[in-house]
Each structure stands twice: as C-alpha cells, then as structure tokens.
Amino acid sequence: MNKLYVDYIAGQLKIASWQVEHCISLFEEGATVPFISRYRKERTGAMDEMQVAETRHYFLKFTDLEKRKAAIIQSIEEQGKLTDELRSSIEGETDAQTVEDLYLPYRPKRRTRASIAKEKGLEPLAEKIWNAQSVSPQSDAKAFIGGEVGSVDDALAGARDIIAEKISDCQTVRSQLRDLYSRWGTISSKVSKGKEENEEASKYENYFDFSQKLDKIPSHRLLAMLRAADQGYLSVKMEVVPEYAMERIEKKIFDGKRRYSGSCREEIIRAAEDSYKRLLHPSIENEVIASAKEKADIEAIRVFGENLRELLLAPPVGEKRTLAIDPGFRTGCKVVCLDAQGNLLHNDVIYPHPPVNEKIAAMKKISNLMEVYRIEVVAIGNGTAGRETEAFIQKMGVPEGVRVYSVSEDGASVYSASDAAREEFPDYDVTVRGAVSIGRRLMDPLAELVKIDPKSIGVGQYQHDVDQVLLKSRLDETVESCVNSVGVNLNTASSHLLSYVSGIGPALAKNIVDYRTQYGPFSSRNQLLQVKRLGEKVFEQCAGFLRIPGAANPLDNSAVHPERYSLVEKMASDSGVSLTDFLNSPEVRENVDLKRYVCQGTGMITLGDIMSEIAKRGRDPRGTIKVFEFSPEIRSIEDLREGMVLPGIVTNVTAFGAFVDIGIHENGLIHISQMADQYVSDPSKVLKVHQHLEARVISVDLQKKRIGLSLRGLTR
C-alpha cells in the first residue's frame, strides 16, 4: 500500500509505520483479524485486535479511495485538463472529500446557470473580471451584447454566474466553509406545519423548536432529529453567521492581492454572495450534516457493538439437561426438554395462569418432566407472563440442586420463524422453536445468539437509522471477535457458529457439518484438511480457534496453534516428561527457560502466549453464570414508589443512559445524569449489558409507562 496511507494509519493509531505495513501484508495474504491479533504478534509488534481491525478498515477505505483517484485522474486527463500539479494534489490526498473537491471543477455537470452563460459566449468576460484585467466591466460587457444577451446587465449577470460557480468549485473555499460550519455552525429543528398535534410526531416534541451547536450535540439527539425529518415531522437546517462565511470566502478569493479593487472587486463580491446563498450554503450544509451523521452513526454503532459483545460473552450454564419455558397467559406456556447438548427431547404445553388456571395439572406435568429427563436447570423467558411463571415454578418447588434462571427473549421470535429454525425443526411450530432457543441461550448464549440478526437482539440504538453497510460490518466483526475469543467445539458447533470462525465462512461451515454427519466426530484438528475445499491456508486461519475435547493430542483442545505443537513437544521432551504431564504440571512449566525456544517467527511474545494458553487449557473464558432474583414485592408498575431501591439487570446501554429490567413489563431508565455522583461522559464506561445492580426509583409516570432510576448515592 502507498506509504502515504501507511503513515496516515500509523499516525491515527499511534503505532509505527512498519507495524501497519506488516499488518496490511498479512491482510493481502488472506489473514483475518482474529488470526493476526492472536497468532502473528511478532510480525505486527503485538498490535491488539482493535488496532488490527482499525487497520483493516483503513486498508479497505484507502483501497477504494485509490480506485476513485484513478477514475478521477483518467476523467480529467480525457478532458485534456490534467496538469502535473493537479495530479500531484489528487495523489497526495488521504481525505476523500478533498479529492472530490479537487475534481469538482472538472466533473461533468447538468445544465447550470454558469453553463448557459458559457453557451452565450460570456466566459471571456467572466475571466477578464476574475483576473482583474478589466478597468470597467460595464464597458467591456458592451462587446458581448447580441443574440441572447440583450443588455450590459444581462452580460454582467451571466459573467457573475460563471464566477459564482468557479467560487463554489474552489477546493480551498469549500474547505474553509466546511471548517466554519463544523466548528461554529448551529443545527436547528422546527416542527413541520400541520404536525404539531400528530401522535407519532409527539415522540419528538423535544425537537419541535430546538437548536444546538453542531460540535456539541450528542449523537443520539442528532440521529433523533434526522429520523424525525426523514419521517416528515421536523425540518432541520444548519445556520452560521453569513458575514463570517463571506469573510472567509473573500479572504480566499482575494488572498491579499491588491490588484482586486474597484469595479472588478464589486462584481466578484456580488458573484460570491450569490455563490454562497445559491450554491455553497445548500451544498456545505448537506455535507456537514452528512459528516456529523456519519460520526453519530459510528458512535451509535460503537455502543451497539459493545452491548452486543457483553451479551454474546454472557456466562453460559454449560452442558446441562434443561427444561425451558416460553411463558404465556391465554395460549399457555410452551415447555421443552433438552439434553446436555441442546437436542430437543420433548415438548408440551401447560396452563398455570388465567384464564385457564390448570395449576395442579401443570405442577404434575413439570414434576414428571423433571424426573423423567433428569433436569438440571430451568430456563424461563422474561417476556409476557415471565415473572408469573417463575413464581409458579419456585412455589411448586424444584428438586434439590436444580437452578431456575430468567432468560432474555429478545430475538427468540425472529429465530423461531427463520429458515435456520425451520431447517432444524421442520416438524415443530414457532412456539416450540422459541422455547428451544430460550433453553439453548441459557446453555450457551454465544452459540445460540449467532443465529439471530444482531439488530433483532434489542441492544442497539437507532440501528435502523445508521449506515446499514457499516453497521453490518461492525456487528459481524463483533460476533467474529467473540466467537474466536471463546473458541468453538468442532464436534458440536452449528454451521452458524462455525461460519464465524476465522477463515471459514458459511460455505465451508456447511462442508464441515456435512463431513461430521457422514464420518462422525473429528478426532484431530488435522482431520479438517479432509473437508471439501478446506485447504492449507484456511486450516492455518481456523485451526487455533477450534477445540476437540477428548482428542488424542490434548493440544487440540487448546488455543495453541498446530504450527507450534512441535515446539511444545520439544519443551516437554527437554523437561524429561510426556506431553500430557507437561500440560498438567505447572511446576514443570515454571522451570522452562523460554529464551531457549526463540526462533524465526516465534519470539518471547508468542512463547508467553503459548504458556498462558496451556495454563488455562479447556477453561471457558466467560466465567460463571449467577442466578438473579428480582424484588418479590414488585409485580407491576403500579407497585412502584419513589425512593424504592430495587435489584435490576441492565438490558441496554445507549448514549443517553441505560435501560434496566426490574422484573416488570416496563424497563426503567437510568439517565446519564443519574449514573454516578460525578460527571459521566460515556454511559458504556459505567454500565454494561447484563450487569446486576441496585437502583433507586426517582420517578414513575403511570400514564406514559415511564420509570426513572438513579444510582446516585448508592454504592455498587
């Protein structure tokens, strides 16, 4: 990649240029972000996963920019207007907007007032005025009267149109105005005429007459305003002091050149004023709002990604025989029994709640299922009738050692109606599939949630308003990062889960599952090379992230890459023990002098990682799940009183606060101003999705079903 881009990336990430060069080389060789950040630390100077991911974003961005530059240069060259200076300016830019500004004077345009004036032959007059070569523009204009030019005023107006477009196309003028609008501009909104009483528009009443400096407005406010504008409820505009804008334009036009005086200067200023009002302001306004939205999108996507990561990496209950319940009132509670691997063994329906109220029958059925299928844990969906069902199960009593968990239902209905669910359970309806999903979420949240579009999981903010391509890219990266950081059981993982493993993808994931179905469980990582279309390069990328519990080679159930097996075996041999004893003996490993094993491609960083991975071999990095209990006195919003301190679980974190499940239908909101006794700039730095906490009720709005919570004055 061009050194210009390499140095830019290095500067942005505050790392050395050689690190960027090596990282990009690895991408060009087909390496993935997880593989590079985990297994190529020597080559990149130990760049972390975030730095590697950002380098990849810049790499793709600048690859596209280079293609755009080539197209622009070719276009200008074909017009016969390409100079060495212009080529150098374009090739030396890293900012896409500046590249487009440089191209603007040469970009083919629709018919404009300036092009019409040129057709009338007024370009020589405009050039004479622009270059201050006219003593009297009015006198010079007489020579252009004739045909469609009926008077001196017509000629001068046409010349000004040409000059106005020239000013509008000037890269330095646009850059100056963009800076002015971005730093000093105010964005404002007004309710659209006739929408004042609209019920949908009332959601945006805070923005019916609103204004704030663009560089101070929080991302969530900007996205809310722009969403309302798209829906026709608001009009949004940018404002700056016109005099300041004209001051910057004139400074760039005249640039201290004294020859601009008298009549030429007056004509150019008139053209500049017209250029600003008619061309520059609308254009720069749109550009700056679009740029601000892009930044707001990135911030919203960042928060979404962090929430998703916390959700995906929630501790699993593990391989436990599970009874899962999808609660309901009128239609009953759907019950499924799953084995320790998540396979469906039985499904049924109970009716313990009104209007049916078959409590005794429900108790008998649940007790029987627990005994027959030797149930170890119970998963209850947290949606409609969730609290009531949990209370019913707790009241009837469960066998000693059986734990009862409340599980988020967000997205379960999306999965149950998906092609993947229909393919797995073609003979069962959506209610059974939904209950299975709830149970599997408890067993392994990551393995189950990867089957659902992240936008349906319920942890985003304005996800339908942000750049959808960027959103998908970032969320896919988050899922990929989580999957590879945990590792995947090669013999039990679904094709959905396998598709997120480094280097694999959907097609190869299906091939792996097909191979497993035909030949049985994998006995070693090397067996992957027998899978259709899985070659050496893919094996290199994926092998370290796949686990085989009980494999003949115990390293196959670790994050140690196969390319380092011989190194570990040599350490064991040199220590005078077997590989198994070496892996199971911390005392033996402590006596290893790692410096003896430094070789090409394997430095102290990699050797340290290998020893660390051996020490935690087979251990799930996600921790241990905890049973959570809501306040038993609170069943509905009507039970709430200001001042109550209640236990809750964070369900979503946004730029303005966090939503908390306190065990009733409505979630409470901890506004950013109520998160701590001190100032909080970023809620995601204080609270995380799935975090357990206690919060004080500070407001209850029964009409709007809104609950205000606070952490101020409480220790956590």
C-alpha positions in Angstrom: 0.0 0.0 0.0 1.1 3.6 -0.7 3.4 4.9 2.0 1.1 8.0 2.2 -1.7 5.8 3.5 0.6 3.7 5.7 1.9 6.8 7.5 -1.6 8.2 7.9 -2.9 4.9 9.5 0.2 4.8 11.8 -0.5 8.3 12.9 -4.2 7.7 13.6 -3.5 4.5 15.6 -0.3 5.9 17.2 1.9 3.0 16.2 4.9 2.6 13.9 4.6 2.5 10.2 6.3 -0.8 9.9 3.6 -2.4 12.1 0.9 -1.1 9.7 2.9 -2.3 6.7 3.2 -5.8 8.1 -0.4 -5.9 9.2 -1.5 -4.9 5.7 0.8 -7.5 4.1 -1.0 -10.2 6.2 -4.4 -9.0 5.0 -3.1 -9.2 1.4 -2.0 -12.8 2.2 -5.6 -13.6 3.2 -5.2 -13.4 7.0 -8.1 -12.5 9.3 -8.3 -10.0 12.1 -8.6 -12.7 14.9 -5.7 -14.7 13.4 -3.4 -11.7 13.0 -4.1 -10.4 16.5 -3.7 -13.9 18.2 -1.0 -15.7 16.2 1.1 -13.1 14.4 2.1 -10.7 17.3 5.8 -10.8 16.4 5.2 -9.7 12.9 2.9 -6.8 13.9 4.7 -5.7 17.0 1.8 -7.1 19.2 -0.9 -5.0 17.7 -4.1 -5.7 19.6 -7.4 -6.8 18.0 -8.8 -3.3 17.9 -5.7 -1.9 16.2 -5.7 -4.7 13.7 -9.5 -4.2 13.0 -9.0 -0.5 12.5 -6.1 -1.1 10.2 -8.3 -3.3 8.1 -11.0 -0.6 7.9 -8.4 1.9 6.7 -7.0 -0.6 4.3 -10.4 -1.1 2.7 -11.2 2.6 2.7 -7.9 3.6 1.1 -8.1 0.8 -1.4 -11.5 2.2 -2.6 -10.0 5.8 -2.5 -7.1 4.7 -4.7 -9.6 3.3 -7.3 -11.6 6.6 -7.1 -8.5 8.7 -7.6 -7.5 6.6 -10.7 -11.0 7.2 -12.2 -10.9 10.9 -11.5 -7.4 11.3 -13.0 -8.5 9.4 -16.1 -11.6 11.6 -16.4 -9.6 14.9 -16.1 -6.9 13.5 -18.5 -9.5 12.7 -21.1 -10.7 16.3 -20.9 -7.1 17.4 -21.6 -7.0 19.4 -18.4 -4.7 17.3 -16.2 -1.6 19.1 -15.0 1.3 17.7 -13.1 0.3 19.9 -10.1 -3.3 18.7 -10.2 -2.2 15.1 -10.4 0.1 15.5 -7.5 -2.6 17.2 -5.4 -5.0 14.3 -6.0 -2.5 11.6 -5.5 -1.2 13.2 -2.3 -4.6 13.3 -0.6 -5.9 11.0 2.1 -9.2 12.7 2.6 -11.9 11.5 0.2 -13.9 14.8 0.4 -10.9 16.9 -0.6 -10.3 14.6 -3.6 -13.9 15.2 -4.7 -13.4 18.9 -4.1 -10.4 18.9 -6.4 -12.4 17.0 -9.1 -15.5 19.3 -8.7 -14.4 21.9 -11.4 -13.9 19.1 -13.9 -16.9 16.8 -13.0 -19.5 16.7 -15.8 -22.4 18.8 -14.6 -26.1 19.1 -15.5 -27.0 22.3 -17.3 -26.5 25.2 -14.9 -26.8 29.0 -15.0 -23.0 29.1 -15.5 -23.0 26.6 -18.4 -25.9 28.6 -20.0 -23.8 31.8 -19.7 -20.9 30.0 -21.3 -23.1 28.9 -24.2 -23.9 32.6 -24.7 -20.2 33.3 -25.0 -19.7 35.1 -21.7 -16.8 33.1 -20.4 -14.1 35.6 -21.7 -15.9 38.4 -19.9 -16.0 36.4 -16.7 -12.3 35.5 -16.9 -11.4 39.2 -17.5 -13.3 40.2 -14.4 -12.0 37.3 -12.3 -8.4 38.1 -13.3 -8.9 41.8 -12.6 -8.0 42.6 -16.2 -11.0 44.9 -16.8 -10.8 48.6 -16.0 -14.6 48.9 -16.5 -16.6 45.7 -16.6 -19.6 47.7 -17.8 -17.8 49.0 -20.8 -16.3 45.6 -21.5 -19.7 44.0 -21.3 -21.0 46.0 -24.3 -18.9 43.9 -26.6 -20.9 40.8 -25.6 -24.4 42.3 -26.3 -26.2 40.4 -29.1 -28.2 37.3 -29.6 -29.4 36.0 -26.3 -27.5 38.7 -24.4 -29.8 41.7 -24.6 -28.0 44.2 -22.4 -25.0 45.1 -20.3 -26.8 43.9 -17.2 -27.5 40.5 -18.9 -23.8 40.2 -19.8 -22.6 41.0 -16.3 -25.2 38.7 -14.7 -24.0 35.9 -16.9 -20.4 36.6 -16.1 -21.2 36.6 -12.4 -23.0 33.2 -12.8 -19.8 31.8 -14.2 -17.7 33.4 -11.4 -20.2 32.1 -8.8 -19.8 28.6 -10.0 -16.0 29.0 -10.1 -16.1 30.1 -6.4 -18.4 27.2 -5.5 -16.0 24.8 -7.1 -12.9 26.1 -5.4 -11.5 23.5 -3.0 -10.0 26.0 -0.6 -13.2 28.0 -0.3 -15.2 24.8 0.4 -12.7 23.6 2.9 -12.9 26.9 4.8 -16.7 26.9 4.9 -16.7 23.3 5.9 -14.5 24.2 8.9 -16.7 27.2 9.8 -19.9 25.1 9.7 -18.4 22.2 11.6 -16.9 24.3 14.4 -19.3 27.2 14.7 -22.5 26.1 13.0 -25.8 25.6 14.8 -28.2 22.8 13.8 -31.8 23.6 14.5 -35.2 21.9 14.0 -38.8 23.1 13.8 -42.0 21.0 13.8 -43.4 20.7 10.3 -46.6 22.6 9.6 -49.7 20.6 10.5 -47.7 18.0 12.5 -48.0 19.8 15.9 -50.8 17.5 17.1 -49.7 14.3 15.3 -49.4 11.4 17.8 -46.3 9.9 16.1 -44.7 13.4 15.9 -45.2 13.9 19.6 -42.4 11.4 20.3 -40.1 14.2 19.0 -41.7 17.1 20.9 -38.3 18.0 22.5 -37.2 19.0 19.0 -40.2 21.0 17.9 -38.2 24.2 18.5 -34.6 23.1 19.1 -31.1 24.3 18.3 -27.6 23.5 19.4 -24.1 23.9 18.2 -23.3 21.1 15.9 -20.0 20.2 17.5 -21.8 19.9 20.9 -24.9 17.9 20.0 -24.9 14.3 21.3 -25.1 11.6 18.7 -28.5 10.3 19.9 -30.1 13.8 19.6 -28.8 14.3 16.0 -30.0 10.8 15.0 -33.4 11.5 16.5 -33.7 14.8 14.7 -32.7 13.4 11.4 -35.1 10.4 11.8 -38.0 12.8 12.5 -37.0 14.9 9.5 -37.0 11.8 7.3 -40.5 10.9 8.6 -41.7 14.5 7.7 -42.3 15.6 11.3 -39.4 18.1 11.5 -37.5 20.4 9.3 -33.7 20.5 10.0 -31.2 23.1 8.9 -27.7 24.4 9.6 -27.0 28.1 10.4 -23.9 30.2 10.6 -23.4 33.9 10.7 -23.5 34.9 6.9 -20.9 37.7 7.5 -18.4 35.2 8.8 -19.0 32.9 5.8 -18.5 35.8 3.4 -15.4 36.9 5.3 -13.8 33.5 4.7 -14.9 33.4 1.1 -13.5 36.8 0.3 -10.2 36.1 2.1 -9.7 33.0 -0.1 -10.7 34.8 -3.3 -8.6 37.9 -2.9 -5.9 36.4 -0.7 -4.3 39.8 -0.2 -4.0 40.6 -3.9 -4.1 44.3 -4.2 -5.0 44.4 -7.8 -8.5 43.4 -6.9 -10.1 46.8 -6.5 -12.9 49.0 -7.9 -15.5 47.6 -10.3 -13.9 44.1 -10.7 -13.9 43.6 -6.9 -17.5 44.7 -6.7 -18.6 42.3 -9.4 -16.7 39.4 -7.8 -18.2 40.2 -4.4 -21.7 40.2 -5.9 -20.9 36.8 -7.5 -19.5 35.5 -4.2 -22.7 36.5 -2.3 -24.8 34.7 -4.9 -22.5 31.7 -4.8 -22.8 31.5 -1.1 -26.6 31.7 -0.9 -27.4 29.7 -4.0 -24.6 27.1 -4.3 -22.3 26.9 -1.3 -24.6 27.1 1.6 -27.0 24.3 0.5 -24.1 22.1 -0.6 -21.9 22.7 2.6 -25.0 22.4 4.8 -25.7 18.9 3.4 -22.1 17.8 3.5 -21.6 18.9 7.1 -24.8 17.4 8.3 -23.9 14.2 6.5 -20.5 14.2 8.1 -22.0 14.8 11.5 -24.4 11.9 10.9 -21.5 9.7 9.9 -19.8 10.4 13.2 -23.1 9.9 15.1 -23.5 6.6 13.2 -20.1 5.4 14.2 -20.8 6.3 17.9 -24.1 4.6 17.9 -22.6 1.5 16.2 -19.7 1.5 18.7 -22.2 1.4 21.6 -24.3 -1.2 19.8 -21.1 -3.3 19.3 -20.1 -3.0 23.0 -23.6 -4.1 24.1 -23.6 -7.0 21.7 -20.2 -8.1 22.9 -21.4 -8.1 26.5 -24.5 -10.1 25.5 -22.6 -12.7 23.5 -20.0 -13.2 26.1 -22.5 -13.7 28.9 -21.5 -16.6 31.1 -23.1 -19.9 30.0 -24.7 -22.5 32.3 -22.9 -25.1 30.2 -23.9 -28.6 29.1 -26.9 -29.2 31.4 -30.1 -31.1 30.9 -32.5 -28.2 30.6 -36.3 -27.6 30.9 -37.1 -24.4 29.0 -40.4 -22.5 29.2 -41.7 -19.8 26.8 -44.4 -18.2 29.1 -47.9 -17.1 28.1 -51.3 -16.5 29.6 -54.2 -17.4 27.2 -52.2 -19.6 24.9 -50.4 -21.4 27.8 -46.6 -21.9 28.5 -44.7 -23.9 25.9 -42.3 -26.3 27.6 -39.4 -28.2 26.1 -36.8 -30.6 27.5 -33.3 -30.5 26.1 -30.4 -32.9 26.6 -27.0 -31.6 27.6 -26.1 -30.9 24.0 -29.3 -28.9 23.4 -31.1 -31.5 21.4 -34.9 -31.5 21.7 -36.2 -34.5 23.6 -39.8 -33.5 24.4 -42.3 -30.6 24.1 -45.6 -29.8 25.8 -47.9 -27.0 27.0 -49.1 -26.1 30.5 -51.8 -23.6 31.5 -51.0 -22.5 35.1 -52.2 -18.9 34.6 -55.6 -17.2 33.8 -57.9 -17.7 32.0 -57.4 -21.5 32.1 -55.8 -21.8 35.6 -54.8 -25.5 35.5 -52.2 -25.1 38.2 -52.4 -28.7 39.6 -52.1 -30.3 36.2 -49.2 -28.0 35.3 -47.4 -28.9 38.5 -47.8 -32.6 37.9 -46.6 -32.3 34.3 -43.5 -30.2 35.2 -42.6 -32.5 38.1 -42.9 -35.6 35.9 -40.7 -34.0 33.1 -38.0 -33.0 35.6 -37.9 -36.6 36.9 -38.0 -38.4 33.5 -35.4 -36.2 31.8 -33.3 -35.7 35.0 -33.5 -31.9 34.6 -30.6 -29.9 36.0 -31.6 -26.3 35.2 -34.8 -24.4 34.2 -34.8 -21.5 31.7 -37.8 -19.2 31.8 -38.3 -16.5 29.1 -38.6 -13.0 30.6 -41.4 -11.8 28.3 -45.2 -11.8 28.9 -46.1 -13.9 32.0 -42.4 -14.5 32.7 -42.4 -13.3 36.3 -45.7 -15.2 37.0 -44.3 -18.4 35.5 -41.1 -18.0 37.5 -43.1 -17.5 40.7 -45.2 -20.6 39.8 -42.1 -22.8 39.4 -40.5 -21.6 42.6 -43.7 -22.0 44.6 -44.2 -25.6 43.4 -40.7 -26.4 44.3 -37.9 -28.0 42.2 -35.6 -30.9 43.0 -32.5 -30.1 45.1 -29.7 -28.7 43.0 -31.9 -27.6 40.2 -31.4 -23.8 39.5 -34.0 -21.6 37.9 -33.0 -18.8 35.6 -34.8 -15.9 33.8 -33.6 -15.7 30.2 -34.0 -12.7 27.8 -36.4 -13.5 25.0 -35.2 -10.7 22.7 -34.9 -12.0 19.1 -36.2 -15.5 20.0 -39.3 -15.0 17.8 -37.1 -13.9 15.0 -35.1 -17.1 15.2 -38.1 -19.3 15.6 -39.5 -18.0 12.3 -36.2 -18.1 10.4 -35.1 -20.5 7.7 -32.4 -22.0 10.1 -35.1 -22.9 12.7 -37.4 -24.4 10.1 -34.5 -26.4 8.7 -33.6 -27.7 12.2 -37.2 -28.3 13.4 -39.3 -28.8 10.3 -42.0 -30.7 12.2 -42.5 -28.2 15.0 -44.2 -24.8 15.1 -42.7 -21.4 16.1 -43.7 -21.7 19.7 -41.6 -24.9 20.2 -38.7 -23.4 18.4 -38.9 -20.3 20.5 -38.8 -22.4 23.7 -35.8 -24.3 22.4 -34.0 -21.1 21.7 -34.6 -19.8 25.3 -33.2 -23.0 26.7 -30.2 -23.0 24.5 -29.5 -19.4 25.3 -29.1 -20.4 28.9 -26.7 -23.3 28.0 -24.6 -21.2 25.6 -25.7 -17.6 24.8 -23.0 -17.2 22.1 -23.8 -20.4 20.2 -27.5 -19.5 20.1 -27.4 -15.8 19.5 -25.1 -16.1 16.5 -28.2 -17.5 14.7 -30.0 -14.2 15.1 -29.5 -10.9 13.2 -27.9 -8.7 15.9 -30.3 -5.9 15.1 -33.1 -8.1 16.4 -31.5 -8.8 19.8 -32.6 -5.5 21.4 -29.4 -3.9 22.5 -29.0 -1.2 19.8 -29.9 2.5 19.5 -31.3 3.9 16.2 -30.0 0.8 14.4 -32.4 1.3 11.6 -31.2 4.9 11.0 -27.4 4.4 10.8 -25.3 3.4 7.8 -26.5 -0.2 7.3 -23.4 -1.4 5.5 -21.1 -0.1 8.3 -23.5 -1.5 10.9 -23.4 -5.0 9.4 -19.7 -4.9 9.0 -19.0 -3.8 12.6 -21.5 -6.2 14.1 -20.2 -9.1 12.1 -16.7 -8.2 13.4 -18.0 -8.1 16.9 -19.6 -11.6 16.6 -16.5 -12.9 14.9 -14.3 -11.5 17.7 -16.5 -13.1 20.4 -16.7 -16.5 18.7 -12.9 -16.7 18.2 -12.0 -15.3 21.6 -14.1 -18.1 23.2 -13.2 -20.9 20.8 -15.6 -23.4 19.2 -16.2 -27.1 19.8 -15.6 -28.6 16.4 -17.8 -31.6 17.1 -20.9 -29.8 18.5 -21.0 -26.4 16.9 -23.8 -25.5 14.4 -22.9 -24.3 10.9 -23.9 -20.7 12.0 -21.4 -20.7 14.8 -18.7 -22.3 12.6 -19.2 -19.7 9.9 -17.9 -17.0 12.2 -14.6 -18.9 13.0 -11.6 -17.2 11.4 -11.2 -18.1 7.7 -14.3 -20.4 7.4 -17.5 -18.7 6.3 -20.9 -20.2 5.6 -20.0 -22.5 2.7 -17.1 -24.2 4.5 -19.1 -24.3 7.7 -21.7 -26.4 5.9 -19.0 -28.6 4.5 -17.6 -29.2 8.0 -21.0 -30.2 9.3 -21.7 -32.4 6.3 -18.3 -34.2 6.9 -19.1 -34.6 10.6 -22.5 -36.0 9.7 -21.0 -38.5 7.2 -17.9 -39.6 9.1 -18.7 -38.9 12.7 -16.9 -36.6 15.2 -13.5 -35.2 14.4 -10.7 -36.9 16.3 -8.0 -34.3 15.5 -7.6 -30.8 14.0 -5.6 -32.2 11.1 -8.7 -34.1 10.0 -10.1 -30.8 8.9 -7.8 -31.0 5.8 -10.1 -33.8 4.6 -13.1 -31.5 4.5 -14.1 -30.5 1.0 -12.4 -27.2 -0.1 -10.7 -26.6 3.2 -7.1 -26.2 2.2 -3.8 -25.3 4.0 -4.5 -21.6 4.1 -7.9 -21.9 5.6 -6.6 -24.5 8.1 -3.9 -22.1 9.1 -6.5 -19.4 9.8 -9.1 -21.5 11.6 -7.4 -24.4 13.4 -6.3 -22.5 16.5 -9.9 -21.4 17.3 -11.4 -24.9 17.0 -11.5 -27.2 20.0 -11.8 -31.0 20.2 -12.4 -32.1 23.8 -11.0 -35.6 24.4 -8.7 -35.6 21.4 -5.7 -37.9 21.3 -3.5 -34.8 21.2 -4.5 -32.7 24.2 -3.3 -29.5 22.4 -6.3 -30.0 20.1 -8.4 -28.7 22.9 -6.4 -25.6 23.5 -5.8 -22.2 21.7 -2.2 -23.3 20.9 -1.9 -23.3 17.1 -0.9 -26.6 15.4 2.1 -24.8 13.9 3.5 -24.6 17.4 2.8 -28.2 18.5 6.3 -29.4 17.8 7.7 -26.5 19.9 5.5 -27.5 22.9 6.5 -31.2 22.4 10.2 -30.2 22.4 9.7 -28.3 25.7 8.1 -31.4 27.2 10.9 -33.6 25.9 13.6 -31.2 27.1 11.9 -31.2 30.5 12.0 -35.0 30.6 8.3 -35.6 30.8 5.5 -36.6 28.4 3.4 -34.0 26.6 0.4 -34.8 28.9 2.5 -34.4 32.1 4.0 -31.2 30.7 0.5 -29.7 30.1 -0.8 -30.8 33.5 2.2 -29.8 35.6 2.6 -26.0 36.4 5.7 -26.8 38.4 7.4 -28.3 35.3 6.5 -25.4 33.1 7.7 -22.9 35.6 11.3 -24.2 35.1 11.3 -23.8 31.3 13.7 -21.1 30.0 11.6 -19.7 27.2 14.6 -17.8 25.7 16.0 -21.2 24.6 13.0 -21.6 22.2 13.1 -18.2 20.5 13.4 -18.8 16.7 12.3 -17.2 13.5 8.7 -16.2 13.7 8.5 -17.3 17.4 9.6 -14.7 19.9 9.0 -14.2 23.6 5.5 -12.7 23.0 4.3 -15.9 21.2 6.1 -18.1 23.7 4.4 -16.3 26.6 1.0 -16.7 24.9 1.6 -20.4 24.5 2.4 -20.9 28.2 -0.6 -18.8 29.1 -2.9 -20.8 26.9 -1.6 -24.1 28.3 -2.3 -22.9 31.8 -6.0 -22.2 31.1 -6.5 -25.0 28.6 -10.1 -26.2 28.4 -11.3 -23.3 30.6 -14.3 -21.2 29.4 -13.2 -17.5 29.5 -16.8 -16.3 30.0 -16.9 -17.0 33.8 -19.8 -18.5 35.8 -23.4 -17.6 35.5 -25.3 -16.3 38.5 -28.9 -16.7 39.5 -30.6 -13.3 39.8 -33.7 -12.6 41.9 -36.0 -9.6 41.4 -37.9 -8.0 44.3 -40.8 -10.3 45.1 -43.0 -7.4 46.1 -42.9 -5.7 42.7 -45.2 -7.2 40.1 -46.3 -4.2 38.0 -45.5 -0.5 37.5 -48.4 0.3 40.0 -46.4 -1.3 42.8 -43.5 1.2 42.4 -42.9 4.1 44.8 -40.3 6.9 44.6 -37.4 6.1 46.9 -37.5 2.3 46.5 -34.2 0.6 46.0 -34.6 -2.4 43.6 -32.4 -5.0 42.1 -32.2 -5.0 38.3 -30.3 -6.2 35.3 -29.0 -3.8 32.6 -30.7 -4.7 29.3 -29.4 -1.9 27.0 -26.8 0.9 27.2 -27.3 4.0 25.0 -25.5 7.3 24.6 -28.0 9.0 26.9 -28.4 6.3 29.6 -29.1 2.7 30.4 -32.3 0.6 30.5 -32.8 -1.7 33.4 -35.1 -4.7 33.9 -36.5 -4.5 37.4 -38.8 -7.5 36.9 -41.9 -5.9 35.4 -43.1 -5.3 31.8 -41.6 -1.8 31.7 -37.9 -1.2 31.8 -36.6 1.6 33.9 -34.2 4.3 32.6 -31.0 5.4 34.4 -30.3 8.7 32.6 -26.7 9.6 32.1 -27.0 12.4 34.7 -28.1 9.8 37.3 -25.4 7.2 36.8 -22.9 8.4 39.3 -22.2 11.1 41.9 -19.7 12.6 39.5 -20.0 13.7 35.8 -20.3 10.8 33.3 -19.5 11.4 29.7 -20.0 7.9 28.3 -22.6 5.5 29.9 -20.8 2.5 28.4 -17.8 3.2 30.6 -20.0 2.9 33.7 -22.5 0.2 32.9 -22.5 -3.0 30.8 -25.3 -5.1 29.4 -26.3 -7.9 31.8 -24.7 -6.1 34.7 -26.5 -6.8 38.0 -27.2 -3.7 40.2 -29.4 -1.9 42.6 -31.1 1.4 41.6 -33.3 3.9 43.3 -36.7 4.8 41.8 -36.9 8.5 41.3 -40.0 8.9 39.1 -43.0 6.9 38.0 -45.2 8.1 35.1 -48.2 5.7 35.0 -49.8 7.4 32.0 -46.7 7.2 29.8 -45.4 4.0 31.5 -42.0 5.5 32.2 -39.8 4.7 35.2 -36.8 6.9 36.2 -34.0 5.3 38.1 -30.8 6.6 39.8 -27.5 5.2 41.0 -26.5 8.4 42.7 -25.7 8.0 46.4 -25.6 4.2 46.0 -22.5 2.1 46.2 -22.0 -0.6 43.6 
